[in-house]
Amino acid sequence: MTALETLRSTAPVRVTATPPQVDAVAAERAAGTLLRALGLDTRAEGLRRTPARMVAAYTDLFSAPAFNLTTFPNEENYDELVLARDIPLRSVCEHHLLPFIGVAHVGYLPGERILGLSKLARVVVHFASRPQVQERLTKQIAGWLDANLDPKGVGVVIQAQHTCMTLRGVQATGSTTVTSALLGALREDARSRQEFLALTRDGREGAK
């Protein structure tokens, strides 16, 4: 049975967890070595448990819980945009392993089935819980929803602040990066595209 055939049945699709394969002992040893190589004294009271805390923190950042992709028949033949705005997002830049945080606006034009609204946030968390770049993250969320929900269109806009920009290098404090991915009617139909981008823009302006 294909993913789409499963969605058309009554059984929800189970999206498995993405826990990293962690060797906590080796990771803690490596974290301590890194800190000492950077000139920090890991015997000091405040740093004694820092390697273990680093391992726990990154393990949490790289773990996403499992969830059921619950869908329902589109019995009302609803054909307008469904949009979840300002979904909190956190991820880690794969280039510096520094966090980036922001919001995702995720919407779709329903086909035969509609999605439980909380699952839009679950999908965001699923793909954000790994070392990422924002451009890829945006496309992964849109592509996954398109492949597994078979909607008439999908749109994703992400607005995030990257600490690799704000805390180091150029130190562009307050700068944000906005990326978008539009598929199906939300890319091809000018009116649908304009409506989606206008609604997500309202969300971005409201977050300022």
C-alpha positions as CSV (number, residue, x, y, z in Angstrom):
1,M,0.0,0.0,0.0
2,T,1.4,3.4,-1.0
3,A,1.5,6.4,1.5
4,L,-1.4,8.0,-0.4
5,E,-3.5,4.8,-0.3
6,T,-2.8,4.6,3.4
7,L,-4.0,8.2,3.9
8,R,-7.2,7.4,2.0
9,S,-7.9,4.7,4.5
10,T,-9.0,5.3,8.1
11,A,-5.7,4.3,9.7
12,P,-3.2,7.2,10.5
13,V,0.3,7.1,9.1
14,R,2.9,6.6,11.9
15,V,5.9,8.9,11.6
16,T,8.7,7.4,13.5
17,A,10.9,9.2,15.9
18,T,14.3,10.5,14.8
19,P,16.6,9.9,17.9
20,P,20.3,10.2,17.1
21,Q,22.5,7.3,17.8
22,V,24.4,8.7,20.8
23,D,27.5,7.3,22.4
24,A,27.2,9.5,25.5
25,V,30.5,8.5,27.0
26,A,32.5,9.1,23.8
27,A,30.6,12.4,23.2
28,E,31.2,13.7,26.7
29,R,34.9,12.8,26.4
30,A,35.1,14.6,23.1
31,A,33.2,17.7,24.4
32,G,35.7,17.9,27.3
33,T,38.6,17.6,24.9
34,L,37.2,20.4,22.8
35,L,36.7,22.7,25.7
36,R,40.2,22.1,27.0
37,A,41.6,22.7,23.5
38,L,39.8,26.0,23.5
39,G,41.7,27.0,26.6
40,L,38.9,26.3,29.2
41,D,39.6,24.6,32.5
42,T,37.0,21.8,32.8
43,R,38.1,21.2,36.4
44,A,36.6,24.5,37.4
45,E,33.4,24.3,39.4
46,G,31.2,26.0,36.7
47,L,32.6,23.8,33.9
48,R,33.0,20.5,35.5
49,R,29.6,19.2,34.2
50,T,29.6,21.2,31.1
51,P,30.6,18.4,28.7
52,A,27.7,16.2,29.9
53,R,25.3,19.2,29.6
54,M,26.5,19.8,26.1
55,V,25.8,16.2,25.1
56,A,22.4,16.3,26.7
57,A,21.5,19.6,25.0
58,Y,22.6,18.4,21.5
59,T,20.8,15.1,22.0
60,D,17.6,17.0,22.7
61,L,18.1,19.3,19.7
62,F,18.6,16.4,17.4
63,S,15.6,14.3,18.6
64,A,12.1,14.5,17.3
65,P,9.2,12.4,18.8
66,A,7.1,10.0,16.8
67,F,3.6,11.1,15.8
68,N,0.5,9.9,13.9
69,L,-0.2,11.7,10.6
70,T,-3.9,11.9,11.3
71,T,-6.1,12.9,8.3
72,F,-9.8,13.1,7.8
73,P,-12.1,12.9,4.7
74,N,-12.7,16.3,3.1
75,E,-16.5,15.7,3.4
76,E,-17.3,19.4,2.9
77,N,-15.2,19.6,-0.2
78,Y,-13.3,22.5,1.4
79,D,-11.2,24.0,-1.4
80,E,-9.8,27.1,0.3
81,L,-6.4,27.6,2.0
82,V,-5.7,26.0,5.3
83,L,-2.8,27.9,7.0
84,A,-1.1,27.5,10.4
85,R,0.9,30.6,11.1
86,D,3.7,31.3,13.6
87,I,4.6,27.7,14.3
88,P,7.6,28.0,16.7
89,L,10.8,26.6,15.1
90,R,14.2,25.8,16.5
91,S,17.0,24.0,14.7
92,V,20.8,24.0,14.5
93,C,22.9,25.4,11.7
94,E,24.9,22.5,10.2
95,H,27.9,24.7,9.5
96,H,28.6,26.0,13.0
97,L,26.2,23.9,15.2
98,L,24.7,27.1,16.5
99,P,21.0,27.4,16.9
100,F,18.6,29.2,14.7
101,I,15.1,30.0,15.9
102,G,12.0,31.5,14.3
103,V,8.6,30.7,13.0
104,A,7.1,28.6,10.2
105,H,3.9,29.4,8.3
106,V,2.6,26.2,6.7
107,G,-0.4,26.0,4.5
108,Y,-2.1,23.7,1.9
109,L,-5.1,23.6,-0.5
110,P,-6.9,20.4,0.4
111,G,-7.6,17.5,-1.9
112,E,-9.5,14.4,-0.8
113,R,-8.4,14.6,2.8
114,I,-7.6,17.3,5.4
115,L,-4.9,17.1,8.0
116,G,-5.2,17.5,11.8
117,L,-3.9,21.0,12.4
118,S,-1.4,20.0,15.1
119,K,0.3,17.8,12.6
120,L,1.6,20.7,10.6
121,A,3.6,21.7,13.7
122,R,4.7,18.1,14.1
123,V,6.1,18.0,10.6
124,V,8.0,21.2,11.2
125,V,9.6,19.8,14.4
126,H,10.3,16.5,12.7
127,F,12.5,18.1,10.0
128,A,14.0,20.8,12.3
129,S,15.4,18.3,14.8
130,R,18.7,17.7,13.0
131,P,21.6,19.8,11.7
132,Q,20.0,21.9,9.0
133,V,20.2,24.8,6.6
134,Q,17.0,26.9,6.4
135,E,16.6,26.5,2.6
136,R,16.6,22.7,2.8
137,L,14.4,22.6,5.8
138,T,11.8,24.7,4.0
139,K,11.8,22.4,1.0
140,Q,11.7,19.3,3.1
141,I,8.5,20.3,4.9
142,A,6.8,21.3,1.7
143,G,7.9,18.2,-0.2
144,W,6.9,15.8,2.6
145,L,3.4,17.3,2.9
146,D,2.9,17.2,-0.9
147,A,4.0,13.6,-1.1
148,N,2.1,12.3,1.9
149,L,-1.1,14.4,1.8
150,D,-1.6,14.8,-2.0
151,P,-3.1,18.3,-1.7
152,K,-3.8,20.7,-4.6
153,G,-1.0,23.0,-3.3
154,V,1.5,23.4,-0.5
155,G,3.2,26.5,0.8
156,V,5.9,26.9,3.5
157,V,7.5,30.2,4.6
158,I,10.1,30.2,7.4
159,Q,11.5,33.3,9.1
160,A,14.4,32.7,11.4
161,Q,17.3,34.4,13.2
162,H,20.6,32.6,12.9
163,T,23.0,32.9,15.8
164,C,25.8,32.1,13.5
165,M,25.1,35.5,12.0
166,T,24.0,37.4,15.1
167,L,26.6,36.2,17.6
168,R,29.7,35.8,15.5
169,G,31.3,37.0,12.3
170,V,29.3,39.9,10.9
171,Q,27.2,40.0,14.2
172,A,24.1,41.2,12.3
173,T,22.0,41.5,15.4
174,G,18.3,41.5,14.7
175,S,18.6,40.3,11.1
176,T,16.2,37.6,9.9
177,T,16.3,35.1,7.0
178,V,13.1,34.3,5.1
179,T,12.7,31.3,2.8
180,S,9.7,29.9,1.0
181,A,8.7,26.8,-0.9
182,L,5.5,26.7,-3.0
183,L,4.2,23.7,-4.8
184,G,1.2,22.9,-7.0
185,A,-1.5,25.6,-7.2
186,L,0.2,27.8,-4.7
187,R,3.1,28.1,-7.1
188,E,1.3,27.9,-10.5
189,D,-1.9,29.9,-9.8
190,A,-1.1,33.6,-9.3
191,R,-4.2,34.3,-7.2
192,S,-3.6,31.4,-4.8
193,R,0.1,32.3,-4.6
194,Q,-0.7,35.9,-3.8
195,E,-3.3,35.0,-1.1
196,F,-0.9,32.6,0.6
197,L,2.1,35.1,0.6
198,A,-0.2,37.9,1.8
199,L,-1.5,35.9,4.7
200,T,2.0,34.7,5.8
201,R,3.3,38.3,5.4
202,D,0.6,39.5,7.9
203,G,1.9,36.9,10.3
204,R,5.5,38.0,9.9
205,E,4.5,41.7,10.4
206,G,2.5,40.7,13.5
207,A,5.5,39.0,15.0
208,K,7.7,42.1,14.9
